[in-house]
């Protein structure tokens, strides 16, 4: 859950016209991006968000100890850079504590928002308390089209969202829930379960494009089987710590 301890803020980057550039918090979106060694993707992701910065929205990069050029590449392209301990839940909670905006969007470093993403979020939150996007995988293999359809269908039916679907909600609701549980895996699924007490998610059909590198590296079928097996084990009560040892064997 959200901790009272405050992480080290490595750098706050502000433009000279910050006061006039930023909208009031009620209209402002804070985009929180957890990173760990994301040199391959971070520049593309951040450049795609610059028009949103110019429109008054905020980008917070929360780094978990990158040893590559992630932080240097991000400088000048974000509004805050925060360094904290690694762990996606820890990092996202840290970003939320420092967010200026009234609405939070949690975006993976290898995921791109659709052009109409902000408008879709605003419209969705009129009727729903929280939401997520459909996803489209970046790879061209025909199996990816089947996988992404199954992910989107399953999410809409179950009301459970994964982190690569760009979960969004108000900061007030996030803090009321205590943020993400401080677990090393399945934090998005656990969080979705608690959010469902406030209603089903808005399912935005304009997709985010997320990297298919996980499937391409480990093998498409092997990755699908592993993900389903891990989720089934989590639903049955196997601890996230135990599952993380299998998912991150190198750690």
C-alpha positions in Angstrom: 0.0 0.0 0.0 1.0 3.7 -0.2 3.8 4.3 2.3 4.4 7.5 4.2 8.1 7.4 3.6 9.1 9.6 0.7 11.5 8.5 -2.0 14.4 10.5 -3.2 13.4 13.0 -5.9 16.4 13.0 -8.2 15.2 15.8 -10.4 12.2 18.0 -11.0 12.2 19.5 -14.5 10.1 22.5 -15.0 9.7 24.7 -18.1 10.1 28.5 -17.7 6.4 29.0 -18.5 5.2 26.3 -16.1 2.7 28.5 -14.3 0.8 29.3 -17.5 1.4 25.9 -19.1 -0.3 23.8 -16.4 -4.0 23.7 -15.9 -5.7 23.5 -12.6 -5.5 20.1 -10.9 -9.1 19.2 -11.6 -8.4 19.2 -15.4 -4.9 17.8 -15.1 -3.7 14.3 -15.8 -0.6 12.9 -14.1 1.0 10.1 -16.2 3.1 7.9 -14.0 5.7 5.7 -15.7 7.7 3.2 -13.7 11.1 2.3 -15.3 14.0 0.0 -14.8 16.6 -0.2 -17.6 14.2 1.0 -20.4 16.8 2.5 -22.8 15.2 0.7 -25.8 11.7 2.1 -25.4 11.7 5.2 -23.1 12.6 7.8 -25.7 9.8 6.8 -28.1 7.3 6.7 -25.3 8.1 10.1 -23.8 8.3 11.8 -27.2 4.8 10.5 -28.0 3.6 12.3 -24.8 5.1 15.8 -25.4 1.9 17.3 -26.9 0.1 16.3 -23.7 2.7 18.2 -21.6 2.2 21.2 -23.7 -1.6 20.9 -23.1 -1.0 21.1 -19.4 -0.6 17.4 -18.3 2.2 16.0 -16.2 4.6 13.2 -16.8 6.3 11.6 -13.8 9.1 9.0 -14.4 9.7 6.8 -11.3 13.0 4.9 -11.7 13.8 1.7 -9.7 17.5 1.8 -10.1 18.3 1.8 -13.8 22.0 1.1 -14.7 21.6 2.1 -18.3 20.8 5.5 -19.9 17.1 5.6 -19.0 17.4 8.6 -16.8 19.6 10.7 -19.0 17.3 10.0 -22.0 14.3 11.1 -20.0 15.7 14.4 -18.9 13.9 17.3 -20.5 11.0 15.1 -21.5 9.3 14.7 -18.1 8.2 17.0 -15.3 9.5 14.9 -12.4 12.1 12.2 -12.1 11.8 10.2 -8.9 14.2 7.5 -7.8 13.0 4.8 -5.4 13.5 1.1 -4.7 12.7 -1.3 -7.5 9.3 -2.9 -7.7 6.5 -1.6 -9.9 4.1 -1.2 -7.1 6.5 0.8 -5.0 7.4 3.0 -8.0 3.8 3.7 -9.0 2.8 4.5 -5.4 5.8 6.9 -5.1 4.7 8.6 -8.4 1.1 9.0 -7.1 2.3 10.7 -3.9 4.1 13.4 -5.9 1.4 13.8 -8.6 0.0 17.2 -9.1 -3.0 16.2 -11.1 -6.5 15.1 -10.0 -6.4 12.0 -12.3 -3.7 9.4 -12.4 -2.7 7.3 -15.5 -0.3 4.4 -14.9 1.6 3.8 -18.2 4.3 1.2 -18.9 7.5 2.4 -20.4 7.0 0.4 -23.5 3.3 1.4 -24.1 2.0 4.2 -26.4 -1.4 5.9 -25.8 -3.8 6.4 -28.7 -4.1 10.0 -30.1 -7.5 10.4 -28.4 -6.5 8.8 -25.2 -6.9 11.8 -22.9 -10.4 12.7 -24.3 -11.4 9.0 -23.8 -10.2 9.1 -20.2 -12.1 12.3 -19.5 -15.3 10.9 -21.0 -15.0 7.6 -19.3 -14.6 9.1 -15.8 -17.9 10.9 -16.1 -19.7 7.6 -15.9 -17.2 5.2 -14.2 -14.8 5.5 -11.3 -11.9 3.9 -13.1 -10.9 2.3 -16.4 -8.4 0.8 -18.7 -7.6 0.6 -22.4 -7.8 -2.3 -24.8 -4.3 -3.3 -26.0 -2.7 -4.0 -29.3 0.6 -5.8 -29.3 3.4 -4.3 -31.4 4.5 -7.5 -33.1 3.2 -8.6 -36.5 2.8 -12.3 -35.9 -0.8 -13.4 -36.5 -1.0 -15.0 -33.1 -0.6 -11.6 -31.5 -4.0 -10.6 -33.0 -5.6 -13.5 -31.3 -3.8 -12.9 -28.0 -4.7 -9.2 -27.8 -8.4 -10.0 -28.6 -8.4 -12.6 -25.8 -6.8 -10.2 -23.3 -9.3 -7.4 -24.1 -12.3 -9.8 -24.1 -11.2 -11.4 -20.8 -10.7 -8.0 -19.2 -14.0 -6.6 -20.1 -15.8 -9.8 -19.0 -13.9 -10.1 -15.7 -13.5 -6.5 -14.8 -9.8 -7.2 -14.1 -7.1 -5.0 -15.8 -3.4 -5.6 -16.2 -0.8 -2.9 -16.0 -0.1 -2.8 -19.7 -3.7 -1.7 -20.3 -2.9 1.7 -18.8 -5.1 1.8 -15.7 -6.5 5.2 -14.8 -8.6 6.7 -11.9 -8.8 9.7 -9.7 -6.0 10.4 -7.3 -8.6 10.7 -4.5 -9.8 7.1 -5.1 -6.3 5.9 -5.4 -5.4 7.3 -2.0 -8.6 6.0 -0.5 -7.7 2.5 -1.6 -4.2 2.9 -0.2 -2.6 2.5 -3.6 -1.1 -0.6 -5.0 -0.3 -3.5 -2.6 3.5 -3.7 -2.1 3.9 -7.1 -3.7 6.5 -8.1 -6.4 4.0 -9.4 -9.0 0.2 -9.3 -9.7 -0.1 -5.9 -8.1 -2.3 -4.8 -11.1 -4.7 -7.8 -10.7 -4.9 -7.3 -6.9 -5.6 -3.6 -7.4 -8.3 -4.3 -10.0 -10.1 -6.6 -7.5 -10.3 -3.8 -5.0 -11.4 -1.3 -7.6 -14.3 -3.5 -8.6 -15.9 -2.6 -5.3 -16.5 0.8 -6.8 -17.9 -0.5 -10.1 -16.7 -2.2 -13.3 -14.0 -0.5 -15.3 -14.5 1.7 -18.3 -13.2 -0.4 -21.2 -11.7 2.0 -23.8 -11.6 0.4 -27.2 -9.1 2.7 -28.7 -6.0 0.6 -28.0 -2.7 1.4 -26.4 0.1 -0.2 -28.3 2.3 -2.2 -26.0 5.6 -4.0 -26.8 5.4 -7.7 -27.7 9.0 -8.2 -26.7 8.1 -10.5 -23.7 6.4 -12.9 -26.1 9.1 -12.6 -28.7 11.9 -13.2 -26.2 10.4 -16.1 -24.3 8.3 -17.6 -27.1 4.7 -16.8 -27.8 3.0 -20.0 -26.7 5.3 -20.5 -23.8 4.6 -17.0 -22.5 0.8 -17.4 -22.8 0.9 -20.6 -20.9 3.1 -19.1 -18.2 0.9 -16.0 -17.8 -2.3 -18.1 -17.5 -0.7 -20.5 -15.1 0.7 -17.7 -12.8 -2.7 -15.9 -12.7 -4.6 -19.1 -11.9 -2.1 -19.8 -9.1 -2.6 -16.3 -7.8 -6.4 -16.7 -7.8 -5.9 -20.0 -5.9 -4.0 -18.1 -3.2 -0.3 -18.7 -4.1 1.6 -15.7 -2.8 2.9 -13.1 -5.2 6.4 -13.5 -3.7 6.4 -17.2 -4.6 5.2 -16.5 -8.1 7.7 -13.7 -8.6 10.6 -16.2 -8.0 9.4 -18.1 -11.1 8.6 -15.0 -13.2 11.9 -13.2 -12.4 14.3 -16.2 -11.9 17.3 -13.9 -12.4 16.6 -11.7 -9.4 
